[in-house]
Amino acid sequence: MGSGEILTTEEFRARVGRLAQGLLAQYELSSKASVTMINHSENVTYRVDDPDRGRKTILRVHRAGYHSRQGIWSELEWLQALRRDAGVETPVPIAAKDGSVIQRVGSAELPQERYAVMFEFMAGHEPPEDNLIGPFERLGEVTARLHLHAKAWRQPAGFTRHTWDYEAMFGAKPTWGRWQDGIGVTGEAKKTLQRLAEALKRRLGAYGQGGERFGLVHADLRLANLLLEGERTKVIDFDDCGFSWYLYDLGSALSFIEHKPEVPELVASWVKGYRTVAPLLAEEEAEIETFILTRRLLLVAWIGSHAETELAQSQGISFTEGACRLAESYLGRFG
């Protein structure tokens, strides 16, 4: 693959799929083990089925250039500490035959260096969109445990993760691209979202980044990254975990459903669950909508810069239009 080669989504997935299938030989799996893609978002994730051993696992092939090996190691350190110290059910990494849980991978078809991690399979199902009140209360409890652990945990030497502050989201070199390059961000939409960006900057600046409000968070607690099994809530995909406002975790939990009429009820349910585990001050609760709109604007940027993914394609221009409606409502109260 030449450096200037442009692949269709289908060809890219085919090449990554061949890369993933070839990687299985590095693990204690039988020759009959195979991969099935289950998600293509920031990374490409596969279910691995090994019929000879009656075993299922999960293989994540990382997006090239998104995280360093040290950054991935840091992610794995935290999710294992959460499972060990805070009772949060998180994925368990699986070591390859060489003893490493992080594999460096590449091929003639995809020579750009990338990494891969295998995880134990976790049972459960994604929360149903038509019945989220109970799951959001439990998510509030789990999120509070995440935050309490983050505040008390002594990060190991060399720990490094992305920071999700205003500059990293919307500044000169945004991690997920510019919201101005989102789908359909022209004319009045661009003016509305510019006013939103300016209002968010003011309010986030006033809210501050003190240690009780800003620290290590999951940063992507949307429904697709939760697994329910009975009354248990499991948290997966820590790929975006990093340093941000703790309330950003609630904003991310509402990803792609921010416009739904039941959102105020979901927020109240989440807050109720959170307060059973950790305090949440009234002035912090009052700023929740700021973090919902922060996430929404960030997703406008993400959709624009990840147009090759099914998730981005499923949203399209309607997501930007919805963001503008939410922005107008927000600006009417906080602008």
Secondary structure, DSSP 8 states (H G I E B T S, - for coil): --TT----HHHHHHHHHHHHHHHGGGSS--TT-EEEEEEESSSEEEEEEETTTTEEEEEEE--TTTS-HHHHHHHHHHHHHIIIII------EE--TTS-SSEEE--SSS-S-EEEEEEE----B---TT--HHHHHHHHHHHHHHHHHHHH----TT----B-SHHHHHSSS-TT--GGGSTT--HHHHHHHHHHHHHHHHHHHHH---TTTEEEE-S---GGGEEEETTEEEE---TT-EEEETTHHHHHHTTT-TTSTTHHHHHHHHHHHHHTTS---HHHHTTHHHHHHHHHHHHHHHHHH-TTSHHHHHHHHHHHHHHHHHHHHHHHHH-
